[in-house]
Amino acid sequence: METRKQPGTTGLRADARRNRDLIVAAAQDLLLERGADVPLEEVARQAGVGIGTLYRRFPDRDALLRAVGEECLHRLEDLAESAWREEPDAWHALCRFLRGCVELRMGVLSAKLEPHLNQRLRAGHDLHEMRQRVAAAVLRMTEQAQADGTLRDDIGPGDIALLMTMHVYTPPAMPAEQATARVLEIVLSGLRGGSAPALPGTALTGDDLHRYIAVE
């Protein structure tokens, strides 16, 4: 499988690209734990680079947060593509995709990014195209699983988009990964096609999916 270059690394030397990747990874980790206002000096320290190196790659906080958002979208796209390519059918691909979203802590990351990036992150044409590809992958998995009879027919792709950012609060003494994994399996059981009680309200549609991930 072809290795995808990280966003924003075209034309960089190997050492510069490595530093950039370290900074983005450190920013994402600290963002998840402490929020978008974490000092950039701490990001540089966790990445193992000087603050000057960070500012050469990212002139301000918004530029760094945008890079985290880009990386997030790339991971979603790769996750959807690999699930569709490697799983035996659409249902298993959809389950793998949603499990991957939970493992990536997409719900926490989205909550941390949204108040700070808002339209600035959504406006870029490159991000628009990535969002379109993710939306298309979700739509394809949803429609095919329903056509196969493995996904209940009162679920829409917008419902799946909500589950992509599922986040379960757990008390400090409870292992968060274990609790979230259990809740997700309960949810997946409820999505399974077959006899089941009717859901309240109406299914969220493809239009809802596009609005949710801000594809204009």
C-alpha positions in Angstrom: 0.0 0.0 0.0 1.3 3.4 -0.9 2.4 5.6 2.1 0.5 8.8 2.3 2.5 11.9 3.0 1.4 13.9 6.0 -0.4 17.1 5.2 1.8 20.1 4.9 5.0 18.1 4.4 5.5 18.5 0.6 8.9 19.9 -0.2 10.3 19.6 3.4 13.6 17.9 4.1 13.4 14.6 6.0 14.5 16.2 9.4 12.1 19.2 8.9 9.2 16.8 8.1 10.0 14.7 11.1 10.0 17.7 13.4 6.7 18.8 11.9 5.1 15.4 12.5 6.4 15.4 16.1 4.9 18.8 16.7 1.5 17.9 15.3 1.4 14.6 17.3 2.4 16.4 20.5 -0.2 19.1 19.8 -3.0 16.5 19.3 -2.1 14.6 22.5 -2.0 17.8 24.6 -5.2 19.1 22.9 -7.0 15.9 23.9 -5.9 16.1 27.5 -5.8 19.9 28.2 -7.7 21.7 25.4 -6.7 24.1 22.6 -5.3 26.7 25.0 -2.3 24.6 26.0 0.9 26.7 25.9 2.8 26.3 22.7 6.0 26.0 24.7 4.6 22.8 26.2 3.8 21.5 22.7 7.4 22.1 21.7 8.8 20.6 24.8 6.7 17.4 24.4 7.7 17.2 20.7 11.3 17.5 21.7 12.0 20.6 19.6 12.7 24.2 20.4 10.0 26.8 20.4 11.7 28.5 17.4 11.4 25.3 15.4 7.7 25.2 16.2 7.1 28.7 15.0 9.0 28.1 11.8 6.6 25.4 11.0 3.5 27.0 12.5 3.4 30.9 12.8 0.5 30.9 15.2 -1.8 28.7 17.2 -4.5 28.6 14.5 -2.0 27.2 12.0 -1.0 24.4 14.4 -4.6 23.6 15.2 -5.4 23.5 11.5 -2.6 21.0 11.0 -4.1 18.8 13.8 -7.5 19.1 12.0 -6.0 18.1 8.7 -4.3 15.1 10.2 -7.5 14.1 11.8 -9.3 14.2 8.5 -6.5 12.2 6.8 -6.8 9.5 9.5 -10.6 9.3 9.0 -10.1 9.0 5.2 -7.5 6.3 5.6 -9.6 4.4 8.2 -12.6 4.4 5.9 -10.6 3.3 2.8 -8.8 0.5 4.6 -12.0 -0.8 6.3 -13.8 -0.9 2.9 -10.9 -2.5 1.2 -10.1 -5.2 3.8 -13.3 -6.2 5.4 -15.6 -8.9 3.9 -18.7 -6.7 3.6 -20.1 -3.3 4.2 -21.4 -4.1 7.7 -18.0 -5.2 9.0 -16.4 -2.2 7.3 -18.8 0.2 9.0 -18.2 -1.5 12.4 -14.4 -1.3 11.9 -14.7 2.4 10.9 -16.8 3.3 13.9 -14.5 1.4 16.3 -11.5 3.2 14.7 -13.2 6.6 15.3 -13.7 5.8 19.0 -10.0 4.6 19.3 -8.9 7.9 17.7 -11.1 9.8 20.2 -12.8 11.7 17.5 -15.5 12.9 19.8 -13.0 14.5 22.3 -10.9 15.9 19.5 -13.9 17.5 17.7 -15.2 19.0 20.9 -11.7 20.6 21.6 -11.3 21.9 18.0 -14.7 23.2 17.1 -14.9 26.3 19.4 -11.5 27.5 18.3 -11.3 26.7 14.6 -14.9 27.1 13.5 -15.1 28.5 10.0 -11.3 29.1 9.7 -10.7 25.3 9.6 -13.7 24.6 7.4 -13.0 27.2 4.8 -10.0 25.7 3.1 -10.6 24.0 -0.3 -8.3 21.1 0.6 -10.2 20.4 3.8 -13.5 20.7 1.8 -12.3 17.9 -0.5 -11.2 15.7 2.3 -14.5 16.1 4.1 -16.3 15.2 0.9 -14.3 12.0 0.6 -15.1 11.0 4.2 -18.8 11.8 3.7 -18.8 9.7 0.5 -17.2 6.8 2.3 -19.7 6.9 5.1 -22.6 7.1 2.6 -21.3 4.1 0.6 -20.9 1.9 3.7 -24.3 2.9 5.0 -26.2 2.3 1.8 -24.5 -0.9 1.0 -25.0 -2.4 4.5 -28.7 -1.5 4.2 -28.9 -3.0 0.8 -27.3 -6.2 2.2 -29.9 -6.2 5.0 -27.2 -6.0 7.8 -27.9 -2.4 8.8 -31.4 -1.5 10.0 -33.2 0.6 7.4 -34.3 3.4 9.7 -30.7 4.5 10.1 -29.3 7.3 8.0 -25.7 8.3 7.2 -26.2 11.4 9.4 -26.8 9.0 12.3 -23.5 7.3 11.5 -21.8 10.8 11.5 -23.1 11.3 15.1 -21.6 8.0 16.2 -18.2 8.9 14.6 -17.8 11.5 17.4 -19.3 9.4 20.2 -17.7 10.2 23.6 -18.6 8.4 26.8 -18.0 10.0 30.2 -16.5 7.6 32.7 -15.7 8.2 36.4 -12.0 8.4 37.2 -11.9 4.9 38.7 -13.3 3.3 35.5 -11.0 2.4 32.6 -12.3 4.8 29.9 -11.2 2.6 26.9 -13.0 -0.4 28.3 -16.2 1.5 29.0 -16.3 3.2 25.7 -15.6 0.0 23.8 -18.5 -1.7 25.7 -20.9 1.2 24.9 -19.9 1.1 21.2 -20.6 -2.6 21.0 -24.0 -2.0 22.5 -24.6 0.6 19.9 -23.5 -1.6 17.1 -25.8 -4.3 18.2 -28.7 -1.8 18.0 -27.7 -0.9 14.5 -27.9 -4.5 13.3 -30.6 -5.2 10.8 -33.5 -7.4 11.8 -36.4 -7.2 14.2 -35.9 -4.3 16.6 -38.1 -1.7 18.3 -38.7 1.5 16.2 -36.4 4.4 17.0 -37.7 7.7 18.1 -37.7 10.5 15.6 -36.6 10.1 12.0 -33.3 9.0 10.4 -30.7 11.6 9.8 -30.2 11.9 6.0 -27.3 12.4 3.7 -28.0 16.1 3.8 -27.6 16.0 7.6 -24.3 14.1 7.2 -23.0 16.9 4.9 -24.1 19.6 7.3 -22.6 17.7 10.2 -19.1 17.6 8.7 -19.5 21.0 7.1 -19.3 20.1 3.4 -20.6 23.1 1.6 
